[in-house]
Structure formats: structure tokens, C-alpha cells
Amino acid sequence: MYHCGICKTVTKPRVPQGGKVVISYRPHRHPARAKANRRMRRDDKWIKPDDPGGEGLQISREVSVCPACFEGEMEPR
């Protein structure tokens, strides 16, 4: 039993969770890292390329939803 994050109803026992729905995102910046990734080339020499970092979105809030609300959220709008 759990509370649906969208319709706020309590599900019946043994009803599986419909899934998780992302409610909000936040911007996130990853710093550059020098020689962060190590891998071997074909001639058995190690190379250490730099990780350039970057910017993107990170999930800040997600909720568990019932199967009915999950199907409603997955429909194209």
C-alpha cells in the first residue's frame, strides 16, 4: 500500500506501483577533470584522456504513482 503522488489515493494491498514520474528538474554543472578516465589502447599503452565536464539537468523530485495515473502521464500531450 502506498499513496499515489498525483491523485493522492491509497492503493489496495498487493497492487504494484505503476512507476515513478519526474516532477521537477534542476540545473547541474559538472566540473572538468584532468586525466579522469584511464583506458588501454590496442598497443598495450595506457592513455588518460581529460573529462571535459559540462552542464545538464538533474532530477530533483520524483514521485511513485498508481498504474492508472502512470498510464495517464505517459500519453502524448
DSSP file (Angstrom, degrees, kcal/mol; ACC not computed):
  #  RESIDUE AA STRUCTURE BP1 BP2  ACC     N-H-->O    O-->H-N    N-H-->O    O-->H-N    TCO  KAPPA ALPHA  PHI   PSI    X-CA   Y-CA   Z-CA
    1    1 A M              0   0    0      0, 0.0     2,-0.3     0, 0.0    11,-0.1   0.000 360.0 360.0 360.0 139.0    0.0    0.0    0.0
    2    2 A Y        -     0   0    0     10,-0.1     9,-2.3     7,-0.1     2,-0.5  -0.974 360.0-100.7-156.4 163.6    1.2    3.5   -0.8
    3    3 A H  B     -A   10   0A   0     -2,-0.3     2,-0.3     7,-0.2     7,-0.2  -0.788  37.0-124.2 -89.9 131.2    0.0    7.0   -1.6
    4    4 A C     >  -     0   0    0      5,-2.5     4,-1.0    -2,-0.5    61,-0.2  -0.583  12.9-141.0 -71.9 135.2   -0.1    7.9   -5.3
    5    5 A G  T  4 S+     0   0    0     59,-2.5    60,-0.2    -2,-0.3    -1,-0.1   0.629  95.3  36.3 -74.5 -13.5    1.9   11.1   -5.8
    6    6 A I  T  4 S+     0   0    0     58,-0.2    -1,-0.1     3,-0.1    59,-0.1   0.849 129.4  24.4-103.9 -55.7   -0.6   12.5   -8.3
    7    7 A C  T  4 S-     0   0    0      2,-0.1    -2,-0.1    59,-0.0    58,-0.0   0.563  91.3-137.5 -92.2  -7.1   -4.1   11.5   -7.3
    8    8 A K     <  +     0   0    0     -4,-1.0     2,-0.2     1,-0.2    -3,-0.1   0.648  53.4 140.1  63.5  18.9   -3.2   11.1   -3.5
    9    9 A T        -     0   0    0     -6,-0.0    -5,-2.5     1,-0.0     2,-0.5  -0.583  55.5-119.7 -88.7 156.4   -5.3    7.9   -3.1
   10   10 A V  B     -A    3   0A   0     -7,-0.2    -7,-0.2    -2,-0.2     2,-0.0  -0.848  31.2-134.1 -94.1 126.5   -4.1    5.0   -1.1
   11   11 A T        -     0   0    0     -9,-2.3     3,-0.1    -2,-0.5    -9,-0.1  -0.312  22.6-100.5 -77.5 163.3   -3.8    1.8   -3.2
   12   12 A K    >   -     0   0    0      1,-0.1     3,-1.3   -11,-0.1    -1,-0.1  -0.367  52.7 -78.8 -75.7 160.8   -5.1   -1.5   -2.2
   13   13 A P  T 3  S+     0   0    0      0, 0.0    -1,-0.1     0, 0.0   -11,-0.0  -0.313 114.4  16.8 -61.1 145.8   -2.7   -4.2   -0.8
   14   14 A R  T 3  S+     0   0    0      1,-0.2    -2,-0.0    -3,-0.1     0, 0.0   0.609  84.9 136.8  66.7  17.2   -0.6   -6.1   -3.4
   15   15 A V    <   -     0   0    0     -3,-1.3    -1,-0.2     1,-0.0    -4,-0.1  -0.842  54.4-127.4 -89.0 121.7   -1.2   -3.5   -6.2
   16   16 A P        -     0   0    0      0, 0.0     2,-0.2     0, 0.0    -1,-0.0  -0.300  27.2 -96.6 -69.3 154.1    2.2   -3.0   -7.9
   17   17 A Q        -     0   0    0      1,-0.1    49,-0.2    49,-0.1     3,-0.1  -0.466  23.6-141.7 -67.6 137.3    3.5    0.5   -8.3
   18   18 A G        -     0   0    0     47,-2.1     2,-0.3     1,-0.3    48,-0.2   0.820  57.6 -88.2 -70.5 -30.7    2.7    2.0  -11.7
   19   19 A G  E     -B   65   0B   0     46,-1.0    46,-2.4     2,-0.0     2,-0.4  -0.934  45.5 -67.2 150.6-171.3    6.1    3.7  -11.9
   20   20 A K  E     -B   64   0B   0     -2,-0.3     2,-0.4    44,-0.2    44,-0.2  -0.937  36.6-158.4-116.6 140.7    7.9    6.8  -11.0
   21   21 A V  E     -B   63   0B   0     42,-2.5    42,-2.4    -2,-0.4     2,-0.4  -0.965  19.5-125.3-120.1 132.7    7.1   10.2  -12.5
   22   22 A V  E     -B   62   0B   0     -2,-0.4    40,-0.3    40,-0.2     3,-0.1  -0.638  25.2-179.4 -78.8 126.9    9.6   13.1  -12.5
   23   23 A I  E     +     0   0B   0     38,-2.8     2,-0.3    -2,-0.4    39,-0.2   0.845  62.8   2.6 -94.0 -42.5    8.0   16.2  -11.0
   24   24 A S  E     -B   61   0B   0     37,-1.6    36,-2.2     2,-0.0    37,-1.6  -0.991  55.3-154.5-149.0 155.9   10.9   18.7  -11.3
   25   25 A Y  E     -B   59   0B   0     -2,-0.3    34,-0.2    34,-0.2    32,-0.0  -0.782   8.2-155.3-119.2 164.4   14.5   19.1  -12.6
   26   26 A R  E     -B   58   0B   0     32,-2.2    32,-2.6    -2,-0.3     2,-0.1  -0.988  27.4-104.9-138.4 150.5   17.3   21.4  -11.5
   27   27 A P  E     -B   57   0B   0      0, 0.0     2,-0.4     0, 0.0    30,-0.2  -0.479  38.7-172.2 -72.5 145.1   20.3   22.6  -13.5
   28   28 A H  E     -B   56   0B   0     28,-2.7    28,-2.3    -2,-0.1     2,-0.5  -1.000  12.7-154.1-141.0 140.2   23.6   20.9  -12.6
   29   29 A R  E     -B   55   0B   0     -2,-0.4    26,-0.2    26,-0.2    24,-0.0  -0.964   5.4-155.7-118.7 126.0   27.2   21.7  -13.7
   30   30 A H  E     -B   54   0B   0     24,-3.4    24,-2.4    -2,-0.5    -2,-0.0  -0.876  21.8-129.5 -98.6 126.1   29.9   19.0  -13.7
   31   31 A P        -     0   0    0      0, 0.0     2,-0.2     0, 0.0    22,-0.1  -0.322  27.4 -99.0 -72.7 157.4   33.5   20.4  -13.4
   32   32 A A        -     0   0    0     20,-0.2     2,-0.4    21,-0.1    21,-0.1  -0.495  36.3-156.1 -72.8 144.9   36.2   19.4  -15.8
   33   33 A R  B >   -C   51   0C   0     18,-2.5    18,-2.9    -2,-0.2     3,-0.7  -0.991  10.5-133.4-128.5 127.5   38.6   16.7  -14.5
   34   34 A A  T 3  S-     0   0    0     -2,-0.4    16,-0.1     1,-0.2    -2,-0.0  -0.626  85.1  -8.2 -81.0 133.4   42.1   16.3  -15.8
   35   35 A K  T 3  S+     0   0    0     -2,-0.3    -1,-0.2    13,-0.3    15,-0.2   0.878  86.7 146.7  51.1  48.2   43.2   12.7  -16.6
   36   36 A A    <   +     0   0    0     -3,-0.7     2,-0.5    13,-0.6    14,-0.2   0.810  52.5  55.4 -85.1 -31.9   40.0   11.3  -15.2
   37   37 A N        -     0   0    0     12,-1.5     2,-0.5    -4,-0.2    -1,-0.1  -0.905  65.3-166.4-111.6 124.2   39.4    8.3  -17.4
   38   38 A R        +     0   0    0     -2,-0.5     2,-0.3    10,-0.2    10,-0.2  -0.920  18.7 154.5-111.5 131.1   42.1    5.6  -17.9
   39   39 A R  E     -D   47   0D   0      8,-2.1     8,-2.9    -2,-0.5     2,-0.4  -0.975  37.8-112.2-149.1 162.4   41.9    3.1  -20.7
   40   40 A M  E     -D   46   0D   0     -2,-0.3     6,-0.2     6,-0.2     2,-0.1  -0.790  23.0-142.1-101.8 137.4   44.2    0.9  -22.7
   41   41 A R    >   -     0   0    0      4,-2.8     3,-1.2    -2,-0.4     4,-0.0  -0.289  36.2 -96.3 -82.9 177.5   44.9    1.4  -26.4
   42   42 A R  T 3  S+     0   0    0      1,-0.3    -1,-0.1     2,-0.1    -2,-0.0   0.763 122.2  60.7 -68.8 -24.7   45.4   -1.6  -28.8
   43   43 A D  T 3  S-     0   0    0      2,-0.1    -1,-0.3     1,-0.0     3,-0.1   0.096 120.7-104.6 -92.1  25.4   49.2   -1.3  -28.5
   44   44 A D  S <  S+     0   0    0     -3,-1.2     2,-0.4     1,-0.2    -2,-0.1   0.789  79.1 130.4  60.8  34.1   49.0   -2.0  -24.7
   45   45 A K        -     0   0    0     -4,-0.0    -4,-2.8     2,-0.0     2,-0.3  -0.946  56.4-124.3-115.6 140.7   49.7    1.6  -23.6
   46   46 A W  E     -D   40   0D   0     -2,-0.4     2,-0.4    -6,-0.2    -6,-0.2  -0.630  23.9-167.4 -81.9 135.9   47.6    3.4  -21.1
   47   47 A I  E     -D   39   0D   0     -8,-2.9    -8,-2.1    -2,-0.3    -2,-0.0  -0.946   9.2-158.7-119.8 148.4   46.0    6.7  -22.1
   48   48 A K        -     0   0    0     -2,-0.4   -13,-0.3   -10,-0.2   -10,-0.2  -0.757  15.3-169.8-126.7  83.3   44.4    9.2  -19.7
   49   49 A P        -     0   0    0      0, 0.0   -12,-1.5     0, 0.0   -13,-0.6  -0.361  25.9-107.8 -73.4 155.4   42.0   11.5  -21.6
   50   50 A D        -     0   0    0    -15,-0.2   -16,-0.2   -14,-0.2   -18,-0.0  -0.512  19.7-130.2 -79.7 148.8   40.5   14.5  -19.9
   51   51 A D  B     -C   33   0C   0    -18,-2.9   -18,-2.5    -2,-0.2    -1,-0.0  -0.906  15.0-156.3 -96.6 116.2   36.9   14.7  -18.8
   52   52 A P        -     0   0    0      0, 0.0   -20,-0.2     0, 0.0    -1,-0.1   0.661  21.7-151.1 -72.5 -13.8   35.5   18.0  -20.2
   53   53 A G        +     0   0    0    -22,-0.1     2,-0.3   -20,-0.1   -21,-0.1  -0.424  20.6 178.9  75.2-158.3   32.7   18.2  -17.7
   54   54 A G  E     -B   30   0B   0    -24,-2.4   -24,-3.4    -2,-0.1     2,-0.3  -0.933  25.0 -79.3 151.7-172.9   29.5   20.1  -18.8
   55   55 A E  E     +B   29   0B   0     -2,-0.3     2,-0.3   -26,-0.2   -26,-0.2  -0.910  48.9 131.7-125.9 152.0   26.1   21.2  -17.9
   56   56 A G  E     -B   28   0B   0    -28,-2.3   -28,-2.7    -2,-0.3     2,-0.3  -0.936  49.8 -69.4-171.8-167.1   22.8   19.4  -17.8
   57   57 A L  E     -B   27   0B   0     -2,-0.3     2,-0.4   -30,-0.2   -32,-0.0  -0.833  33.5-163.2-109.4 147.5   19.6   18.6  -15.9
   58   58 A Q  E     -B   26   0B   0    -32,-2.6   -32,-2.2    -2,-0.3     2,-0.3  -0.976  29.6-108.4-127.5 140.5   19.4   16.5  -12.7
   59   59 A I  E     +B   25   0B   0     -2,-0.4   -34,-0.2   -34,-0.2     3,-0.1  -0.529  36.6 173.5 -68.9 126.5   16.2   15.0  -11.3
   60   60 A S  E     +     0   0B   0    -36,-2.2     2,-0.3     1,-0.3   -35,-0.2   0.681  65.6  16.6-106.5 -24.0   15.3   16.9   -8.1
   61   61 A R  E     +B   24   0B   0    -37,-1.6   -38,-2.8     2,-0.0   -37,-1.6  -0.949  59.4 166.7-153.1 130.0   11.9   15.3   -7.3
   62   62 A E  E     -B   22   0B   0     -2,-0.3     2,-0.3   -40,-0.3   -40,-0.2  -0.986  15.9-154.9-138.8 150.8   10.1   12.2   -8.4
   63   63 A V  E     -B   21   0B   0    -42,-2.4   -42,-2.5    -2,-0.3     2,-0.4  -0.905  20.1-116.1-127.3 152.4    7.0   10.5   -7.0
   64   64 A S  E     -B   20   0B   0     -2,-0.3   -59,-2.5   -44,-0.2     2,-0.3  -0.700  38.4-167.7 -82.8 136.9    5.6    7.0   -7.0
   65   65 A V  E     -B   19   0B   0    -46,-2.4   -47,-2.1    -2,-0.4   -46,-1.0  -0.887  22.0-107.8-128.7 158.0    2.3    6.7   -8.9
   66   66 A C     >  -     0   0    0     -2,-0.3     4,-2.2   -49,-0.2     5,-0.2  -0.345  40.9-103.3 -75.9 163.8   -0.5    4.2   -9.2
   67   67 A P  H  > S+     0   0    0      0, 0.0     4,-2.0     0, 0.0     5,-0.2   0.855 119.6  53.6 -58.9 -36.7   -0.9    2.3  -12.5
   68   68 A A  H  > S+     0   0    0      1,-0.2     4,-1.6     2,-0.2     5,-0.1   0.925 112.0  43.2 -66.3 -43.8   -3.9    4.5  -13.6
   69   69 A C  H  > S+     0   0    0      2,-0.2     4,-2.0     1,-0.2    -1,-0.2   0.850 110.7  56.8 -69.8 -33.6   -2.1    7.7  -13.2
   70   70 A F  H  X S+     0   0    0     -4,-2.2     4,-1.6     1,-0.2    -2,-0.2   0.912 106.8  48.4 -64.4 -41.7    1.1    6.3  -14.8
   71   71 A E  H  X S+     0   0    0     -4,-2.0     4,-0.6     1,-0.2    -1,-0.2   0.887 111.5  51.0 -65.0 -37.9   -0.9    5.5  -18.0
   72   72 A G  H  < S+     0   0    0     -4,-1.6     3,-0.4     1,-0.2    -2,-0.2   0.846 110.0  49.2 -66.8 -34.2   -2.4    9.0  -18.0
   73   73 A E  H  < S+     0   0    0     -4,-2.0    -1,-0.2     1,-0.2    -2,-0.2   0.798 106.6  56.3 -74.4 -29.6    1.1   10.6  -17.6
   74   74 A M  H  < S+     0   0    0     -4,-1.6    -1,-0.2    -5,-0.2    -2,-0.2   0.590  82.1 103.9 -82.5 -10.4    2.6    8.5  -20.5
   75   75 A E  S  < S-     0   0    0     -4,-0.6     2,-0.1    -3,-0.4    -3,-0.0  -0.475  84.4-103.1 -70.5 141.6    0.0    9.6  -23.0
   76   76 A P              0   0    0      0, 0.0    -1,-0.1     0, 0.0    -2,-0.1  -0.398 360.0 360.0 -65.2 140.2    1.3   12.2  -25.5
   77   77 A R              0   0    0     -2,-0.1    -2,-0.0    -4,-0.1    -3,-0.0   0.411 360.0 360.0-105.7 360.0    0.2   15.7  -24.8
